[in-house]
Amino acid sequence: MGKLIVSLSPHAHGTDSVERNMYGVIIALLPALIVSFFYFGIGSLVVCAASVVSCVFFEWLINRFVLKSDRLTVCDGSAILTGLLLGFNLPSNLPVWIIVLGALVAIGVAKMTFGGLGCNVFNPALVGRCFLLVSFPAQMTSWPVVGQLGSYLDAETGATPLSLMKTAIKTGDASVLNDLPDSLHLLLGNNAMGGAGTIGEVCALALIIGLVYMLWKKIITWHIPVSIIATVFVVSGLLHLANPVYADPVAVVLSGGLMLGAIFMATDYVTSPMTHKGQLIYGVAIGLLTVLIRNWGSYPEGMSFAILIMNAFTPLINTYVKPKRFGEVLQK
Amino acid sequence: MNIIRTFRIGGIHPEENKLTHEVETVAAPLPKQAIFPLSQHIGAPAKPVVKKGDRVKVGTMIAEAGGFVSAPIFSSVSGTVVKIDAAVDATGYRTPVIIVNVEGDEWEEGIDRSDKLETVEAHPELTPEGIVESVKAAGVTGMGGAGFPTFVKLCPPPTAKAECVIINAVECEPYITSDYRLMMEHADEIVVGLQLLMKAAKVDRGYIGIEVNKPKAIALLTEKVKADPRIEVVPLKQRYPQGGEKQLVDAVIRRQVPAPPAIPVNVGAIVQNVGTAFAVYQAVMKHKPLFERYTTVTGKRLAHPGNFLVRMGTPMRELIDLCGGMPEGDNKLLAGGPMMGKALTSVDVPVCKGTNSVTVISDSEARRKPADPCIRCAKCVSVCPMGLEPYLLATASAKQMWDKVEAECITSCIECGSCQYTCPSHRPILDNIRFGKSKVMGIIRARNAKK
């Protein structure tokens, strides 16, 4: 007879793992990735590949030579995910050297300086993106128009739906909004109207398919994405009713990085609150900040900043927002 | 038609693995030597009343209650007391035991061994006090695992008033089927046991909570309680840890027991396991003290897993041999199921009052995976049935922040293991929480003692 193994209970495990969750999110990103190939062609391929490869490389390098850990953390999929999300937030005509710099900031500064997986305060992909946005404002705000499948650095650029909305508010001229693609095109990807945007954000439908997949696989819960989208919809709806220079809420919700941010960036495990109640507060605050920055800030898009600001509030939310303890429920 | 109920916070759905659901119970053969630990219940250990060389029969009291919260122990075999010694029990420590060499199978007179069903109606002489006294004298303790003396629960503190008795027939632990077999084979006796408990507690509502994965038991018991309108069989949605007392009360009567030191009777409920109801029936109607029980012996790699009527004191080795012996290689031997069972250090540990299952976990399932960093996925928070934050309690306990974990209600933890079961990073969450909880309980006791 062999030995008896002794440990404390429980002696069963539900077979969930870090890898299952990370690769699950990557699978949920695939529809958007495939759609981006059809819209941006070779450019999207180069940007995403460069971003993923450099993120994985920096993760390995820092783990091996700085943290001197012998654990192979690159296999857990989190660096691949960060790379993919960073790529999704970039224009498809960005030169590789800028992408590598973004990956270094994302993994090296935002993730590994805090201690690696699970310890970072801010979403690494968003830190990378915002670093690039303030360092290379020209390259980071020229958006290739969809449909140029063979071009990369030489792609023609155009206005995004969000910059049209900003123009309408600045000039006070609601007729600018007539140039917006209609909502169906925003949902499917705005190629027919010659729209533009980052790699991951052009097709809201593909992102929603990813959301449904993640909810089905129980990787995330509905609280964060739904509260963000609902808040933005309601607040921009009220603004639109008050003054038509503010775009109609359906277009607001479907354009820019809102879906990508609400579904994939704000739901990042490490940087979002732990309780459902806290997640709702976090989601509503991101929604409000997004509307605020989009309409009155100097940037046309406010999603990334809104999420990063709320990342900073997550520890505070975790300290003060507690789950409903058993026994606190009112007796019937 | 009832809406299928369940408890309101958290919960998980572990793989059932009820391998022995339809395996009929057989009486296990008598052991050669029976071992009776003196601590088979919560409370003070029992005090031996026999000495080396004494002859005992089946049903002879060998140790008396050692305090108010305590219970006497009865011999399950006839033979000679060989020694009063120490042996390894389920806790892994050596504790005092009485060892009896088995000779023949001679029962104490006065135990009714017939199968005749005695109903409450046929015994108008029974009084609540008389029932409580019989239950106390027969050494009946909770049969679901924790082993709290049953009569104590039937005498609630003066500040609380019992309104109903809930029979726990949930059996939400994977693998275990002993309660299910008992229901299928002794439904009438369980119903009488419940009626006795209701009479003893002076209440006129009784519930039997059963999970819907046992449709035959629900149908059978519903049929049996038709004659008594005071009793309701409540089908419950399948969800772990529904067999936890507080979760069961919430599921059945929609009331939540407040944080410790509150107990179910503070919201009017007395919860007893099905096995306990059966033991109460036997104690009161058949004058049979508690010395045998239904136990499941199971495991994916056992050749013939089964359900057994076991004389307490039988070493687990003999039961495992009945099922085809220990599988090759390293195994984990559990008293209880995989979620809350205790891993044993020896196959010679005997079956006790609370041993509802002997579970053998083999191969890769027996070993824990190495822990990854916490990714703060919040899954432990969503599954915690007590509304706690396991990730926080575990980390703060590991850092010995006792004030912090006390403020975060660590003493409410019921140690169900849902958090650790769910954790994608395989972190030893419950190990750390247990450590913190026992420290905090000690601190609270010391503080109260000073006052």
HADDOCK unambig.tbl for C-alpha pairs under 7 A between the chains (distance, minus, plus):
assign (segid A and resid 1 and name CA) (segid B and resid 328 and name CA) 6.20 0.50 0.50
assign (segid A and resid 1 and name CA) (segid B and resid 329 and name CA) 6.47 0.50 0.50
assign (segid A and resid 2 and name CA) (segid B and resid 328 and name CA) 6.49 0.50 0.50
assign (segid A and resid 2 and name CA) (segid B and resid 329 and name CA) 4.48 0.50 0.50
assign (segid A and resid 2 and name CA) (segid B and resid 330 and name CA) 4.49 0.50 0.50
assign (segid A and resid 3 and name CA) (segid B and resid 330 and name CA) 4.78 0.50 0.50
assign (segid A and resid 3 and name CA) (segid B and resid 331 and name CA) 6.59 0.50 0.50
assign (segid A and resid 4 and name CA) (segid B and resid 330 and name CA) 5.84 0.50 0.50
assign (segid A and resid 4 and name CA) (segid B and resid 331 and name CA) 5.24 0.50 0.50
assign (segid A and resid 4 and name CA) (segid B and resid 332 and name CA) 5.37 0.50 0.50
assign (segid A and resid 4 and name CA) (segid B and resid 333 and name CA) 6.72 0.50 0.50
assign (segid A and resid 4 and name CA) (segid B and resid 345 and name CA) 6.50 0.50 0.50
assign (segid A and resid 5 and name CA) (segid B and resid 330 and name CA) 6.80 0.50 0.50
assign (segid A and resid 5 and name CA) (segid B and resid 331 and name CA) 5.98 0.50 0.50
assign (segid A and resid 5 and name CA) (segid B and resid 332 and name CA) 4.88 0.50 0.50
assign (segid A and resid 6 and name CA) (segid B and resid 332 and name CA) 6.55 0.50 0.50
assign (segid A and resid 6 and name CA) (segid B and resid 343 and name CA) 5.23 0.50 0.50
assign (segid A and resid 6 and name CA) (segid B and resid 344 and name CA) 6.52 0.50 0.50
assign (segid A and resid 6 and name CA) (segid B and resid 345 and name CA) 6.60 0.50 0.50
assign (segid A and resid 7 and name CA) (segid B and resid 343 and name CA) 6.19 0.50 0.50
assign (segid A and resid 8 and name CA) (segid B and resid 342 and name CA) 6.88 0.50 0.50
assign (segid A and resid 8 and name CA) (segid B and resid 343 and name CA) 6.83 0.50 0.50
assign (segid A and resid 8 and name CA) (segid B and resid 431 and name CA) 6.80 0.50 0.50
assign (segid A and resid 9 and name CA) (segid B and resid 339 and name CA) 6.01 0.50 0.50
assign (segid A and resid 9 and name CA) (segid B and resid 340 and name CA) 5.39 0.50 0.50
assign (segid A and resid 9 and name CA) (segid B and resid 341 and name CA) 6.28 0.50 0.50
assign (segid A and resid 9 and name CA) (segid B and resid 342 and name CA) 6.55 0.50 0.50
assign (segid A and resid 9 and name CA) (segid B and resid 417 and name CA) 6.84 0.50 0.50
assign (segid A and resid 10 and name CA) (segid B and resid 338 and name CA) 5.94 0.50 0.50
assign (segid A and resid 10 and name CA) (segid B and resid 339 and name CA) 4.32 0.50 0.50
assign (segid A and resid 10 and name CA) (segid B and resid 340 and name CA) 5.65 0.50 0.50
assign (segid A and resid 10 and name CA) (segid B and resid 417 and name CA) 5.30 0.50 0.50
assign (segid A and resid 10 and name CA) (segid B and resid 421 and name CA) 6.76 0.50 0.50
assign (segid A and resid 11 and name CA) (segid B and resid 338 and name CA) 4.78 0.50 0.50
assign (segid A and resid 11 and name CA) (segid B and resid 339 and name CA) 5.82 0.50 0.50
assign (segid A and resid 12 and name CA) (segid B and resid 338 and name CA) 5.61 0.50 0.50
assign (segid A and resid 12 and name CA) (segid B and resid 339 and name CA) 6.21 0.50 0.50
assign (segid A and resid 12 and name CA) (segid B and resid 421 and name CA) 6.31 0.50 0.50
assign (segid A and resid 13 and name CA) (segid B and resid 421 and name CA) 4.42 0.50 0.50
assign (segid A and resid 13 and name CA) (segid B and resid 422 and name CA) 6.73 0.50 0.50
assign (segid A and resid 14 and name CA) (segid B and resid 14 and name CA) 6.77 0.50 0.50
assign (segid A and resid 14 and name CA) (segid B and resid 421 and name CA) 5.41 0.50 0.50
assign (segid A and resid 14 and name CA) (segid B and resid 422 and name CA) 5.57 0.50 0.50
assign (segid A and resid 16 and name CA) (segid B and resid 422 and name CA) 6.68 0.50 0.50
assign (segid A and resid 16 and name CA) (segid B and resid 423 and name CA) 6.93 0.50 0.50
assign (segid A and resid 16 and name CA) (segid B and resid 424 and name CA) 4.67 0.50 0.50
assign (segid A and resid 17 and name CA) (segid B and resid 424 and name CA) 3.77 0.50 0.50
assign (segid A and resid 17 and name CA) (segid B and resid 425 and name CA) 5.75 0.50 0.50
assign (segid A and resid 18 and name CA) (segid B and resid 424 and name CA) 5.22 0.50 0.50
assign (segid A and resid 18 and name CA) (segid B and resid 425 and name CA) 5.74 0.50 0.50
assign (segid A and resid 117 and name CA) (segid B and resid 373 and name CA) 6.75 0.50 0.50
assign (segid A and resid 117 and name CA) (segid B and resid 375 and name CA) 6.69 0.50 0.50
assign (segid A and resid 118 and name CA) (segid B and resid 373 and name CA) 6.24 0.50 0.50
assign (segid A and resid 118 and name CA) (segid B and resid 374 and name CA) 5.64 0.50 0.50
assign (segid A and resid 118 and name CA) (segid B and resid 375 and name CA) 4.29 0.50 0.50
assign (segid A and resid 118 and name CA) (segid B and resid 376 and name CA) 6.49 0.50 0.50
assign (segid A and resid 269 and name CA) (segid B and resid 375 and name CA) 6.37 0.50 0.50
assign (segid A and resid 269 and name CA) (segid B and resid 376 and name CA) 5.54 0.50 0.50
assign (segid A and resid 269 and name CA) (segid B and resid 377 and name CA) 4.71 0.50 0.50
assign (segid A and resid 270 and name CA) (segid B and resid 375 and name CA) 5.51 0.50 0.50
assign (segid A and resid 270 and name CA) (segid B and resid 376 and name CA) 5.03 0.50 0.50
assign (segid A and resid 270 and name CA) (segid B and resid 377 and name CA) 6.71 0.50 0.50
assign (segid A and resid 274 and name CA) (segid B and resid 378 and name CA) 4.93 0.50 0.50
assign (segid A and resid 275 and name CA) (segid B and resid 378 and name CA) 6.99 0.50 0.50
assign (segid A and resid 275 and name CA) (segid B and resid 381 and name CA) 6.77 0.50 0.50
assign (segid A and resid 323 and name CA) (segid B and resid 387 and name CA) 5.69 0.50 0.50
assign (segid A and resid 323 and name CA) (segid B and resid 388 and name CA) 6.68 0.50 0.50
assign (segid A and resid 324 and name CA) (segid B and resid 387 and name CA) 5.57 0.50 0.50
assign (segid A and resid 325 and name CA) (segid B and resid 386 and name CA) 5.91 0.50 0.50
assign (segid A and resid 325 and name CA) (segid B and resid 387 and name CA) 4.17 0.50 0.50
assign (segid A and resid 325 and name CA) (segid B and resid 388 and name CA) 6.23 0.50 0.50
assign (segid A and resid 326 and name CA) (segid B and resid 256 and name CA) 6.68 0.50 0.50
assign (segid A and resid 326 and name CA) (segid B and resid 386 and name CA) 4.66 0.50 0.50
assign (segid A and resid 326 and name CA) (segid B and resid 387 and name CA) 5.37 0.50 0.50
assign (segid A and resid 327 and name CA) (segid B and resid 256 and name CA) 4.62 0.50 0.50
assign (segid A and resid 327 and name CA) (segid B and resid 257 and name CA) 5.17 0.50 0.50
assign (segid A and resid 327 and name CA) (segid B and resid 258 and name CA) 4.14 0.50 0.50
assign (segid A and resid 327 and name CA) (segid B and resid 259 and name CA) 6.22 0.50 0.50
assign (segid A and resid 328 and name CA) (segid B and resid 258 and name CA) 6.81 0.50 0.50
assign (segid A and resid 329 and name CA) (segid B and resid 256 and name CA) 6.89 0.50 0.50
assign (segid A and resid 331 and name CA) (segid B and resid 255 and name CA) 5.84 0.50 0.50
